[in-house]
């Protein structure tokens, strides 16, 4: 097919149009998995909301990051989403909601790709994180960090607020693997959370076409 591509159009356009795929295609399989895990845990999860996920990306380049992102969705189901009864008692929809958003942006002197995954669950309790850190190492100097800093410790490979080592557990090694994959590409990741409101994982990656 490439032989039929007009000679006056750059090869990069060919790759972008026919070989790059919508970002949603790479992450959509996690929606079915998340809903299945939610049902098994006695929770309900509405269909994902997608924003900007039709942006076309070079999947092979981002493959390791996309694969590790499964741990974010597992984390949301296991730790963020409440049961239908808990959500009803809070006066919110019995179904949990997840929003996946993506967009290109200017990152200093280069282009970047931002991906965020947000939920409307219970949020991350920084004091629970702090106490867990201290239980692992009472002399950890980071234990007294501000709330927005202490919750970043969920990316620590040795950390978990869930003592049950079951298949739903998403903290610890899973999220640390995602952080490692993101940083190996020269990107960064952070988590922001408000108790009773929800949590957002924000990933920034270099923009790579080919």
N, C-alpha and C positions, 0 to 999 in steps of 0.2 A: 504493500500500500504506500509506503514512503516514496516509492519511485513515481507515484502519481501526484505527490504533493507539489504544488506550484513552486517553481524555482525561485520566485521573488518573495516567498514567505519564509522567514527564518525557521531553522530546524527547531528552535526552542518552542515556537508556537505549536509545532506538530506534537512534541512531547507533552506540552501543557494540555492540548485539546484531546489527545487520544490515549496517552499513557497515564497522566495524572488523573486521580479519581476524587470524587467528593469525599471530604473528610468523614461525613456521616457513614459512608459505606464501611469504614474501618472500625467505627465505634458502635454501630447499630447492633451487632451480635450481643453486646453487653446488656442491651435493654431487655431482651428475652431472658437472659440469665438472671438479671437482677430481679425481674418480676417473679421468676420461678423461686428464687431463694427467699424473696419476701413472703410468698404464699406458704412456703414450708416453715417460715418463722412466725406465722400467724399475723402477718402484716399485709397491707394492700399498697400497691404502687401504681400510680396512674401512668399512662404512656408518657414517655419522655417529651419534653419541649425542646425543640431544636432551633437555634438562632445562628444563622451564618454558617451552618454546617455543610452547606452545598459548595463552600469554597474548595477548589480543586488543589490537591496536594500530591506530592511525590511520595506515595506510601512506603516504598522500599526504604527510603531514607529515614522515615520516622517510625519504621516498623517496631523497633525495640521499645520506644516510648508508648506507642499505641498498645502493644501487648501488655506492658506493665500497668496501663491505666485501668485494667480490670480490677485492680486492688482498690481503686477509689470507689467504684460502684459496690464492691463487696463491703467496703468499709461503711458506706452509707446505709446499706441494708442492715448490717449487723449492729452498728453503733448509733446511727443518727435517727433512723425512722422508728417511730413509736408504733405500738399496736393500735388497731382501730379504736379500741376502748380508750386508750391514753389520749389519742388525738381528739376524739369526741369530747372527752372531759375537758380538754383545753379549748374547746370551742372552735376547732379548725376542721378542715376536710378530713374524713377518715382515711383518705388515700394520700400517701406521701407523693411529693412531686420533685422531679429532678429536671434541671435545665442544663443543657449542654450548649455552650456558645463558643463561636470561633470567629477570628477576624485577623487580617494582616495589620501590622502597625509599624511605625518607624521606631527603631531601637538604636538610639545614638546615631551612628553613621551607617547603619545597616537596616535591612528589613527584617521583620520578625513575624512570627505566627503566635497568637495568643489563643489559649483554650481554657475555658473555665467550666467547672462542673459544680453546680449549686443544688442544695436540697433545702427543704423547709422543715427539717427535723428538729430534734431537741437541742442541737448545738453542742459544742465541746466545753466542758467545765474545766477552766484552767486550774482550779484548786485540786481537782481530782488528778490532773496531770502532774501538778507540783508534788502532791503526796506520793504518787507513784515514783517520780524521779528520786525523791528522798528515800523511799524504801529500797531502791536499788543502790543508791550511793548517798548516805547522809551528808557527805562533805561536798557534794556536787555544787560548784559555785553558781551554776546556771539555774539552780532551783529557785532562786529569788528574783529571777528575771520578771519583767512586766508580763501581764497576761498574754498580750499578742505575741510575745517572744516565746513564752513557755509552751504554748500550744504547738509551736513548730517542732517540738520534741516527738510528736507522733511519727515523724519521719526517721526517728532513731531505730535502727535495726534491732536493738535489744529491748525496745519499749513496747508495752501493751497495757491498756487499761482493762482488758478482758482476760481474765485468768483461764477461761475455758478455751482450750486449744482445739476448736472445731473448724469445720470448713467455712463457716461464715466469718471467722475472724479476719479482719482486713488490716489491722494495725501491725506494727512491728516490721518484719522482714518484707512484707508485701509493699508497703509504702516506701520503705527505704530503697527497694529495688527500683521503684518509679523515680525517686529522687536521683538515684545514681544514673539511670538512663537519661534523664533530662540534663543533668549536669555534664554528662559525657559528651553531649552535643553542644555544650556551651550555653545551655539555657538555665532557667531557674524555676523554682516552684515554691509556693507558700500556701498556707491555709489561713482563712479568716473566719471567725465564728462569733455568733451572738447567742447566748443561752436563750432557749425558747423560741428562737427565730430561724436558725439554720446555719449552714456552713458552706463556704465556697473554697474550692481548690483552684488555684490560678497557676497556669503553666505558661511560660514564655520560651519560645524556641527560635533559633535562627530560621529565616525563610530560605528554603532550598528548593529550587525548581527541578534540577536534574541531578 
